[in-house]
Amino acid sequence: MAEINLLAKYPRAKRNLAARKLGQDANRLVARKFGREYFDGAREQGYGGYRYDGRWLPIARDIAAHFRLEGGDRVLDIGCAKGFLMRDLIEVVPGLEVWGLEISQYAIESCHGDARGRVVRGTAQRLPFASDSFAAALCINVVHNLELDACVGAVKEIERVAPGRGYIQVDAYRNDDERDAFLDWVLTAETFGKPDMWRELFERAGYTGDYYWTILEIDADLTRGVAGATTPSVQRERGR
């Protein structure tokens, strides 16, 4: 396994933790349905509008270079949302066969035209694909949405369909301040912890691919709670 940030070129986005924290319990229930509200509803309930803007192109190039992808290779994007990364991978590597897996029927029906017909509805812990059938299997900010045992199962599945050729990115935190900010922001994560926890989980699952962390970058003002929060935080993650 290797720790490598394949999302290093993803744009930084401002995240207002104070606004997200208000009404969080109700918003979490809505977000966990992964429907229209999560993708294209209010910011407090998820993405706040997830639309194609080309931001995945430089990431697609880095993924293609990292896995040395060529036309004819097969790639799987697990938790592909509306298929924007799929679309950009297809542009970056002509002839690449890209498949997506997504739990949200709304996201599938709203996916980019270039990904239409190539997104299968399903869950990460039971991938409907043959063993060793992909040159790369990507799973970005998805696994942590599962309960612990299901997380392990999903990681095993990623290893099964692309042995040693997986890339997993998960939410994590390194200290108490980052944990507090994480809990104030994240709506859908069921399993979370520090990087060492995730490394142990990967080893338990027999995972041999690559990985990295989505860590909320906090503003000192926001650690004081909602009353003292006046400055948006900055977070680099998959559109949330």
C-alpha positions in Angstrom: 0.0 0.0 0.0 1.1 3.6 -0.7 -0.2 6.8 0.7 -0.6 9.2 -2.3 -2.9 12.1 -2.9 -4.4 11.7 -6.3 -6.8 14.6 -5.5 -4.1 17.1 -4.9 -5.4 19.3 -7.8 -9.0 19.4 -6.6 -10.0 23.0 -6.0 -10.2 24.2 -2.5 -13.8 25.1 -1.5 -15.1 27.2 1.4 -17.2 25.4 3.9 -19.2 27.3 6.6 -19.2 24.9 9.5 -21.5 27.1 11.6 -24.3 27.1 9.0 -23.9 23.3 8.4 -24.1 22.6 12.2 -27.5 24.3 12.6 -30.2 21.7 12.1 -27.6 19.0 11.5 -29.6 16.1 12.8 -32.5 16.7 10.4 -30.1 17.5 7.5 -28.2 14.2 8.2 -31.4 12.2 7.8 -32.1 13.9 4.5 -28.6 13.5 3.2 -28.5 9.8 4.0 -31.2 9.2 1.4 -28.7 10.4 -1.3 -31.5 11.9 -3.3 -32.1 15.2 -5.1 -31.7 17.2 -1.8 -28.2 15.7 -1.2 -26.9 16.5 -4.7 -28.9 19.6 -5.7 -30.7 20.8 -2.7 -29.6 23.3 0.0 -25.9 23.4 1.0 -26.8 22.4 4.5 -28.0 19.0 3.2 -25.1 18.1 0.9 -23.4 19.3 -2.2 -25.6 22.3 -2.6 -25.7 21.8 -6.4 -23.3 19.3 -8.1 -22.7 20.3 -11.7 -20.1 19.5 -14.2 -17.4 22.3 -14.5 -14.3 20.4 -15.6 -12.6 20.4 -12.2 -12.0 16.6 -12.4 -9.9 16.9 -15.6 -6.5 17.5 -13.9 -7.3 14.7 -11.4 -8.2 12.4 -14.2 -4.8 13.1 -15.8 -3.0 12.3 -12.5 -5.0 9.0 -12.1 -4.3 8.0 -15.7 -0.6 8.7 -15.2 -0.5 6.9 -11.8 -2.1 3.7 -13.1 -0.5 4.0 -16.6 -3.9 3.7 -18.2 -4.2 3.1 -21.9 -7.0 2.7 -24.4 -8.7 -0.7 -23.8 -8.1 -0.7 -20.1 -11.1 -0.9 -17.8 -11.6 1.4 -14.8 -14.3 1.4 -12.1 -15.4 4.5 -10.2 -17.2 3.3 -7.1 -19.6 5.9 -5.8 -19.3 7.8 -9.0 -22.2 10.3 -8.2 -23.1 12.0 -11.5 -20.2 10.5 -13.4 -18.1 13.6 -13.8 -14.8 11.9 -13.1 -15.9 9.1 -15.5 -16.5 11.6 -18.2 -13.0 13.2 -17.7 -11.2 9.9 -17.6 -12.8 9.0 -21.0 -11.5 12.3 -22.4 -8.0 12.0 -21.0 -7.5 8.4 -22.2 -9.3 7.8 -25.5 -10.6 4.2 -25.7 -10.7 3.8 -22.0 -13.6 1.6 -20.8 -15.0 3.3 -17.7 -17.7 2.0 -15.5 -19.4 3.5 -12.5 -21.2 2.2 -9.5 -23.7 4.4 -7.6 -26.3 3.8 -4.8 -28.3 6.9 -5.7 -31.0 6.5 -8.4 -31.2 10.3 -8.6 -27.5 10.6 -9.4 -27.7 7.9 -12.0 -30.7 9.6 -13.7 -28.9 12.9 -13.5 -25.5 11.7 -14.7 -23.4 13.3 -17.3 -24.3 12.3 -20.9 -20.9 10.7 -21.5 -21.4 8.4 -18.5 -25.0 7.4 -19.3 -25.5 3.7 -19.6 -22.2 3.0 -17.9 -23.3 3.5 -14.3 -24.6 0.4 -12.4 -26.7 0.8 -9.3 -25.3 -1.0 -6.3 -23.3 -0.9 -3.1 -19.6 -0.9 -2.6 -19.6 -4.0 -0.3 -21.0 -6.1 -3.2 -19.5 -5.1 -6.5 -21.3 -6.8 -9.5 -18.1 -7.3 -11.4 -15.7 -10.2 -12.0 -12.5 -10.6 -10.0 -9.4 -9.0 -11.4 -11.4 -7.3 -14.1 -10.2 -3.7 -13.8 -6.9 -1.9 -14.4 -7.9 0.5 -11.6 -10.7 0.8 -9.1 -11.4 4.2 -7.6 -13.4 4.8 -4.4 -13.3 8.4 -3.3 -15.0 9.6 -0.2 -17.5 6.6 -0.2 -16.3 3.8 2.1 -16.7 5.8 5.2 -20.4 6.0 4.6 -20.7 2.4 5.6 -20.8 0.7 9.0 -17.5 -0.8 10.1 -18.0 -4.4 9.0 -19.4 -3.2 5.7 -16.3 -0.9 5.3 -14.1 -4.0 5.6 -16.3 -5.8 3.1 -16.1 -3.0 0.6 -12.3 -2.7 0.8 -12.1 -6.5 0.2 -14.3 -6.0 -2.9 -12.1 -3.3 -4.2 -9.1 -5.5 -3.8 -11.0 -8.4 -5.5 -11.9 -6.5 -8.7 -8.5 -4.7 -9.0 -5.8 -6.5 -6.9 -3.1 -4.0 -5.9 -4.7 -1.4 -8.3 -7.2 0.3 -6.0 -7.3 3.9 -4.8 -9.4 4.7 -1.7 -9.9 8.1 -0.2 -11.7 8.4 3.2 -12.6 11.1 5.7 -10.1 11.3 8.6 -8.8 13.6 11.3 -5.5 13.9 13.2 -6.4 15.7 16.4 -9.4 16.8 18.5 -9.9 20.1 16.7 -10.1 18.3 13.4 -12.4 15.7 14.8 -14.8 18.5 16.2 -14.8 20.2 12.8 -15.4 16.9 11.1 -18.4 16.1 13.3 -19.8 19.6 12.7 -19.6 19.2 8.9 -19.9 15.6 7.7 -23.5 14.3 7.2 -23.1 10.8 5.8 -20.0 9.2 7.4 -20.8 6.2 9.6 -17.2 5.0 10.2 -14.4 7.5 10.9 -11.2 7.9 12.8 -7.6 8.8 12.5 -5.3 7.6 9.7 -3.9 4.8 11.8 -7.4 3.4 12.3 -7.9 3.3 8.5 -4.5 1.7 7.9 -5.4 -1.1 10.3 -8.8 -1.5 8.5 -7.0 -1.7 5.1 -4.6 -4.4 6.5 -7.5 -6.3 8.0 -9.2 -6.4 4.6 -6.0 -7.5 2.9 -5.9 -4.3 0.8 -2.8 -3.7 -1.3 -3.8 -0.7 -3.3 -3.2 3.0 -2.6 -5.0 5.5 -0.3 -5.3 9.0 1.0 -7.3 11.1 3.5 -9.9 13.8 3.2 -9.1 16.0 6.2 -11.1 19.1 7.0 -8.8 22.1 7.1 -10.1 24.2 10.0 -10.1 27.9 10.7 -9.2 28.8 14.3 -12.4 30.9 14.7 -14.6 27.9 14.0 -13.2 25.8 16.8 -15.0 28.1 19.3 -18.4 26.8 18.2 -21.3 28.3 16.3 -21.5 31.5 18.4 -18.0 32.5 17.6 -17.9 31.2 14.0 -17.5 34.1 11.6 -15.0 32.8 9.0 -15.7 30.0 6.5 -13.5 27.0 6.8 -11.6 25.5 3.9 -12.1 21.8 3.0 -10.7 19.8 0.1 -13.0 16.9 -0.7 -15.2 15.5 -3.4 -17.6 18.3 -3.8 -19.3 18.1 -0.5 
